[in-house]
Amino acid sequence: MHPGHEEKTATKWLKEAQKGYMRIAFLILLSRKPCHGYEMMKEVEDRTEGFWKPTAGGAYPTLQSLEQEGYIKGEWGPQKRKRKIYHITETGKLILDRALLKQSQIADNMNALFEDYIKTVFELEPKSLPFPRMPNPFSPLLEKEPKSRHEVLEMKRNRIMHGIKMMQDELQTVNTRLAELAKQKQKHEYNSGKVEE
């Protein structure tokens, strides 16, 4: 295996996953109202606070694919600058419902694997972690009204502060256990005659 193979493979996998996520994201937006491509890209970027920035090179082929599969329908608008306005079809609504259900099942399975990993590797109960559940990648798009930037930052700050508190509590527990083990070891060594009086 040549250097960088792992990085290229991981990047490729994430790009493939992102294409599927983009399809679902666009169907979610179109289930609310008809939109043109740029409007959907902007909405995704705004609602995810810039975390996800679809590009024209990824968005328009995805829209074309969704249209060819019959999940959306595009019509050219009457504006001066011709823009194709997309509408979700009944088939698209059915596919969206099924995709969101599958995503929920995948998240549940991934959370179970993650919890098992935490228990096995770190010997911690998942409830002691600040973020024990995987977030739904579509939650910002599923909200009826997007939150203001201030609200989003407040929520992030509160989650981080809660996470820090939980980790500090866990660190205190680990330090206490380590101190007890050190005392037990010292007592054992003293009783076995390894420590000179």
C-alpha positions, 0 to 999 in steps of 0.5 A, a space after each residue: 500500500 502506498 503512502 496516502 492510500 488510507 487518506 484517499 480511500 477515506 475521502 472517497 468514502 465520505 464523498 460517496 456518503 455526501 452524495 446520498 446525503 445531498 439527495 436527502 437534503 434537497 428532497 427535505 427542502 423541496 418537500 417544504 417549497 419549490 426551489 432552484 438549485 442555488 437557493 437549495 445550496 444556500 439554504 443547506 449552507 445557512 442552516 448548517 452554519 457553513 459546515 456543509 457547503 454544497 458546490 454547483 459541481 455536486 449539486 446540479 448533477 444530483 438534481 439532474 439525477 433526482 429528476 431523471 429518477 422521477 423524484 423531483 420535477 424541474 420547470 424553467 421559471 419566468 424570470 429574466 435569468 432563467 432558473 429551473 425551479 424544482 418540485 418534489 413528486 409524490 414518488 420523491 415524498 415516498 423515497 424521502 420518508 423511506 430514506 429518513 427512516 433508514 437514516 434513523 435505523 443506521 444512526 441507531 445501529 451506529 450508536 449501539 456500535 459506538 457505545 460498545 466501543 466506549 465500554 470495551 476500549 475505554 471501560 466507560 459507560 456511554 452515559 458518562 460521555 458528553 455526546 453519547 448519541 450520533 447527531 442526525 445530519 439532517 436535523 438542521 434541515 428538518 427544523 421548520 424555522 431555522 434558528 438564528 446564528 445567536 441561538 445556534 451558538 448559544 446551543 453549541 456553547 451550552 452543549 460544550 459546557 455540559 460536556 466539559 462538566 461531564 468530562 471533569 466529573 469523569 476525570 475526578 472519578 478516574 483520579 479517585 480510583 487511581 489514588 485508591 489503587 495506589 494506596 492498595 498497591 502501597 499497602 500490599 507492598 508494605 504487607 509483603 515486606 517489599 517496603 523497608 520500615 
